[in-house]
Amino acid sequence: MPDLFPGLGAGTGMVILFFLLMALRVPVAFALGLSAIHAMWQIGFGLELAGDLIAAGVTKFSLLAIPFFILAGTLMGTTGIAERMIRFFRVLIGSTPGGMGVVGTVVCLFWGAVSGSGPASVAAIGPMIVKGMEEDGYSRAYAAGLVCTGAALSIVIPPSIGLVIYGVIAETSISQLFIAAIIPGLFMGLMMLATLPFARREGPATSPALDALSPMPHAALPYGRRLWLSFREAFWGLLTPLVILGGIYSGIFTPTEAALVATVYALGVGALAYRSLTLRGLYEALANAAASSAVVMLVVAYAGLFGWVVNVEDLIGSYSGALLGLSGNEWVILLVIMVVLLVAGMFMDPVTVMFISLPIFLPVMREMGWDPVWFGVVVMVNLAIGLFTPPVGINLYVAANVTRLSIERIARGALPFLIASLLGLAAIAALPALSLTLLGMLR
């Protein structure tokens, strides 16, 4: 195999080849694998280890949480939990001006504690929220932008697949990461709510119907009765985050075991409580979860090869040393890291960004004496913003598919939320107490 980048070294050539393959629209997992195998061939040894490295990359107990959390979120969408939750919050907030914008934000945050995946959240709750916000006077593009932003917080709000992967790579307690992410996730939600009064309205100040999303047989009942009935219908769905997160924080089960509990709980709610789970629905949920899990785990597998070359070629030492040499000011270094993460998140999914960048950034984090839990939250917020930032924000593409709008229109609709999110990110990075106070209280 010829050396495609003579004189640059196998490691640097691997990184360049990876980005070239990405530019040619080669799938991320295969771009990782092909560039790593090329580098291993140039090194002259280690190619026979490829199978062992791939197996070692995926045979980690903590990674079992990923397919089960994805399956749990898929099942909860299939069984109608999302629709019941939106209906409850719609009745709770009532016909206040712009109420559906608040409902959309709250449901996005709540659903983040169910699915753990940004694109999955857009697909599950996006159509219902966009429809309701349109009827409440918001533009379709603005509503889609809100959904993209709120769903992106799914990788911040625990249980988060992104935090699971960060915990594996950084060898940091996933339970502590989940606790630390609660307040920052809610804070980012408040920043979203702050943009609602400035939204340009295109219709009536109040919704024409409290139950525009899904007509209810008790829509004509008094408010108190209607609220109780909608709460009763949504009860098992509203209980989901308490079951998952309460079990983790109380020590009943680990985050990995919580993923299995969430799956069993979703099956129980769908089959017994709501009786909305059919064999066809179960098959579709299993198939969708398997496809989504395969994409993530394939990236994880080939990232093992990529990481092996990074270690052998000492790219970590050279790149992190160069980063530390930029400035002696830790805030300048943190700003550089955040900019790199934001830009990378515009072009790649969070899992890929973490596997490529964290081996370089973690030594810098240790050298600076930063708390790994706080740093993990900052990384997740950065990557969440990347999910709805052009040109390759994954949430934008999913939203375009479900709303039939162009990427450009949705990106313009998401601009106010992007500005608010960047301000929120700055606050979380500058004030570690936002991430660490709750963790300190529970220790």
QUIHUCOR-V241279 format. One record per pair of residues at least 4 apart in sequence whose ideal C-beta (glycine too) atoms are under 7 Angstrom apart, sorted by sequence separation. I is the first residue (numbers start at 0). J is the second residue. If there is no record, write none. Layout:
((I:J) (I:J))
This chain:
((7:11) (8:12) (9:13) (10:14) (11:15) (12:16) (13:17) (14:18) (15:19) (16:20) (17:21) (18:22) (19:23) (21:25) (25:29) (26:30) (27:31) (28:32) (29:33) (30:34) (31:35) (32:36) (33:37) (34:38) (35:39) (36:40) (37:41) (38:42) (48:52) (49:53) (50:54) (51:55) (52:56) (54:58) (63:67) (64:68) (65:69) (66:70) (67:71) (68:72) (69:73) (70:74) (71:75) (72:76) (73:77) (74:78) (79:83) (80:84) (81:85) (82:86) (83:87) (84:88) (85:89) (86:90) (87:91) (88:92) (94:98) (97:101) (98:102) (99:103) (100:104) (101:105) (102:106) (103:107) (104:108) (105:109) (106:110) (107:111) (110:114) (116:120) (117:121) (118:122) (119:123) (120:124) (121:125) (124:128) (125:129) (126:130) (127:131) (128:132) (129:133) (130:134) (131:135) (133:137) (137:141) (138:142) (139:143) (140:144) (141:145) (142:146) (143:147) (144:148) (145:149) (146:150) (147:151) (152:156) (155:159) (159:163) (160:164) (161:165) (162:166) (163:167) (164:168) (165:169) (171:175) (172:176) (173:177) (174:178) (175:179) (176:180) (180:184) (181:185) (182:186) (183:187) (184:188) (185:189) (186:190) (187:191) (188:192) (189:193) (194:198) (203:207) (207:211) (210:214) (214:218) (220:224) (221:225) (222:226) (223:227) (224:228) (225:229) (226:230) (227:231) (228:232) (229:233) (230:234) (233:237) (234:238) (238:242) (239:243) (240:244) (241:245) (242:246) (243:247) (244:248) (245:249) (252:256) (253:257) (256:260) (257:261) (258:262) (259:263) (260:264) (261:265) (262:266) (263:267) (264:268) (265:269) (266:270) (267:271) (268:272) (269:273) (270:274) (276:280) (277:281) (278:282) (279:283) (280:284) (281:285) (282:286) (283:287) (284:288) (285:289) (286:290) (287:291) (288:292) (289:293) (290:294) (291:295) (292:296) (293:297) (294:298) (295:299) (296:300) (297:301) (298:302) (301:305) (302:306) (303:307) (304:308) (305:309) (306:310) (307:311) (308:312) (313:317) (314:318) (315:319) (316:320) (317:321) (318:322) (319:323) (320:324) (328:332) (329:333) (330:334) (331:335) (332:336) (333:337) (334:338) (335:339) (336:340) (337:341) (338:342) (339:343) (340:344) (343:347) (347:351) (349:353) (350:354) (351:355) (352:356) (353:357) (356:360) (357:361) (360:364) (361:365) (362:366) (363:367) (369:373) (370:374) (371:375) (372:376) (373:377) (374:378) (375:379) (376:380) (377:381) (378:382) (379:383) (380:384) (381:385) (384:388) (388:392) (393:397) (394:398) (395:399) (396:400) (397:401) (398:402) (404:408) (406:410) (407:411) (408:412) (409:413) (413:417) (414:418) (415:419) (416:420) (417:421) (418:422) (419:423) (420:424) (421:425) (422:426) (423:427) (424:428) (425:429) (426:430) (431:435) (432:436) (435:439) (436:440) (437:441) (438:442) (7:12) (20:25) (25:30) (57:62) (75:80) (76:81) (93:98) (114:119) (132:137) (137:142) (154:159) (157:162) (166:171) (171:176) (206:211) (210:215) (220:225) (246:251) (247:252) (252:257) (267:272) (268:273) (276:281) (309:314) (310:315) (326:331) (344:349) (347:352) (364:369) (369:374) (387:392) (399:404) (404:409) (39:45) (40:46) (92:98) (114:120) (133:139) (153:159) (154:160) (166:172) (246:252) (269:275) (270:276) (309:315) (325:331) (326:332) (386:392) (389:395) (399:405) (427:433) (39:46) (154:161) (166:173) (217:224) (247:254) (269:276) (325:332) (364:371) (385:392) (386:393) (387:394) (399:406) (426:433) (427:434) (4:12) (210:218) (217:225) (252:260) (344:352) (386:394) (387:395) (3:12) (21:30) (92:101) (111:120) (114:123) (133:142) (209:218) (323:332) (343:352) (20:30) (39:49) (92:102) (110:120) (129:139) (132:142) (163:173) (166:176) (247:257) (322:332) (325:335) (364:374) (396:406) (399:409) (4:15) (162:173) (165:176) (217:228) (246:257) (395:406) (398:409) (340:352) (3:16) (17:30) (20:33) (36:49) (89:102) (107:120) (110:123) (129:142) (322:335) (343:356) (17:31) (20:34) (88:102) (110:124) (128:142) (129:143) (162:176) (243:257) (246:260) (395:409) (162:177) (395:410) (340:356) (17:34) (85:102) (88:105) (107:124) (129:146) (243:260) (339:356) (389:406) (16:34) (88:106) (106:124) (128:146) (162:180) (243:261) (158:177) (157:177) (13:34) (16:37) (85:106) (125:146) (159:180) (389:410) (13:35) (84:106) (106:128) (242:264) (157:180) (13:37) (156:180) (157:181) (336:360) (13:38) (84:109) (103:128) (121:146) (155:180) (239:264) (12:38) (121:147) (387:413) (10:38) (155:183) (156:184) (9:38) (12:41) (81:110) (102:131) (103:132) (121:150) (155:184) (388:417) (120:150) (352:382) (332:363) (9:41) (99:131) (100:132) (152:184) (155:187) (9:42) (99:132) (117:150) (120:153) (235:268) (349:382) (3:37) (117:151) (152:187) (332:367) (99:135) (117:153) (152:188) (384:420) (0:37) (98:135) (100:137) (116:153) (117:154) (235:272) (344:381) (384:421) (75:113) (97:135) (115:153) (329:367) (340:378) (344:382) (2:41) (85:124) (103:142) (107:146) (114:153) (0:40) (319:359) (323:363) (341:381) (344:384) (345:385) (384:424) (72:113) (104:145) (108:149) (111:152) (318:359) (322:363) (340:381) (344:385) (72:114) (81:123) (85:127) (89:131) (103:145) (107:149) (111:153) (149:191) (340:382) (344:386) (72:115) (81:124) (85:128) (103:146) (107:150) (115:158) (148:191) (315:358) (319:362) (323:366) (341:384) (345:388) (381:424) (72:116) (108:152) (112:156) (115:159) (116:160) (315:359) (319:363) (337:381) (341:385) (344:388) (345:389) (380:424) (82:127) (100:145) (104:149) (107:152) (111:156) (112:157) (115:160) (345:390) (346:391) (348:393) (81:127) (103:149) (145:191) (345:391) (68:115) (69:116) (72:119) (76:123) (315:362) (345:392) (380:427) (108:156) (306:354) (305:354) (309:358) (69:119) (377:427) (376:427) (377:428) (298:350) (302:354) (306:358) (298:351) (295:350) (298:354) (141:198) (373:431) (376:434) (137:198) (138:199) (370:431) (373:434) (372:434) (373:435) (137:200) (138:201) (372:435) (136:200) (136:201) (370:435) (136:202) (372:438) (136:203) (177:244) (136:204) (177:247) (178:248) (135:206) (134:206) (134:207) (174:247) (108:184) (134:211) (177:254) (108:188) (131:211) (174:254) (131:212) (173:254) (130:212) (104:188) (127:212) (158:243) (104:191) (157:244) (104:192) (68:158) (101:192) (163:254) (337:428) (68:160) (101:195) (65:160) (100:195) (333:428) (158:254) (65:163) (97:195) (100:198) (64:163) (158:257) (61:163) (61:166) (62:167) (61:167) (99:206) (59:167) (96:204) (98:206) (96:205) (94:205) (61:173) (94:206) (94:209) (93:209) (90:209) (89:209) (89:210) (89:212) (86:210) (86:212) (113:239) (85:212) (86:213) (113:240) (112:240) (86:215) (93:222) (82:213) (112:244) (90:225) (91:226) (90:226) (90:229) (87:229) (86:229) (87:230) (86:232) (87:233) (86:233) (83:232) (84:233) (83:233) (84:236) (83:236) (84:237) (80:236) (75:236) (75:239) (119:291) (168:353) (164:350) (168:354) (71:258) (78:265) (74:262) (80:268) (161:349) (165:353) (169:357) (164:353) (168:357) (64:254) (68:258) (71:261) (75:265) (78:268) (64:255) (67:258) (71:262) (74:265) (78:269) (63:255) (67:259) (70:262) (74:266) (77:269) (169:361) (68:261) (179:372) (183:376) (187:380) (248:441) (61:255) (64:258) (67:261) (71:265) (79:273) (179:373) (60:255) (63:258) (67:262) (74:269) (78:273) (154:349) (79:275) (176:372) (180:376) (78:275) (175:372) (179:376) (183:380) (78:276) (77:276) (176:375) (180:379) (171:371) (171:372) (169:371) (77:280) (171:375) (77:283) (169:375) (77:284) (74:284) (165:375) (73:284) (162:375) (165:378) (70:284) (73:287) (165:379) (73:288) (162:379) (70:288) (161:379) (197:415) (69:288) (159:379) (161:382) (194:415) (66:288) (69:291) (194:416) (69:292) (155:379) (154:379) (155:380) (191:416) (194:419) (66:292) (193:419) (65:292) (154:382) (155:383) (191:419) (154:383) (190:419) (65:295) (190:420) (65:296) (152:383) (151:383) (190:422) (151:384) (187:420) (190:423) (151:386) (151:387) (187:423) (62:299) (186:423) (57:296) (148:387) (147:387) (186:427) (57:299) (56:299) (57:300) (151:394) (56:300) (150:394) (183:427) (56:302) (53:300) (56:303) (147:394) (186:433) (53:301) (55:303) (147:395) (53:303) (183:433) (52:303) (53:304) (147:398) (182:433) (183:434) (52:304) (146:398) (182:434) (49:304) (52:307) (143:398) (179:434) (182:437) (179:435) (181:437) (179:437) (143:402) (178:437) (179:438) (178:438) (143:404) (45:307) (147:409) (139:402) (175:438) (178:441) (140:404) (39:304) (139:404) (144:409) (148:413) (35:301) (45:311) (143:409) (147:413) (31:298) (36:304) (140:408) (144:412) (148:416) (28:297) (32:301) (35:304) (39:308) (42:311) (117:386) (140:409) (143:412) (144:413) (28:298) (31:301) (35:305) (38:308) (27:298) (31:302) (140:411) (141:412) (145:416) (32:304) (140:412) (144:416) (148:420) (28:301) (35:308) (121:394) (125:398) (129:402) (31:305) (138:412) (118:393) (122:397) (126:401) (117:393) (118:394) (121:397) (125:401) (117:394) (121:398) (118:397) (122:401) (121:401) (13:308) (10:308) (9:308) (10:309) (10:312) (9:312) (8:312) (10:314) (27:347) (27:348) (27:351))
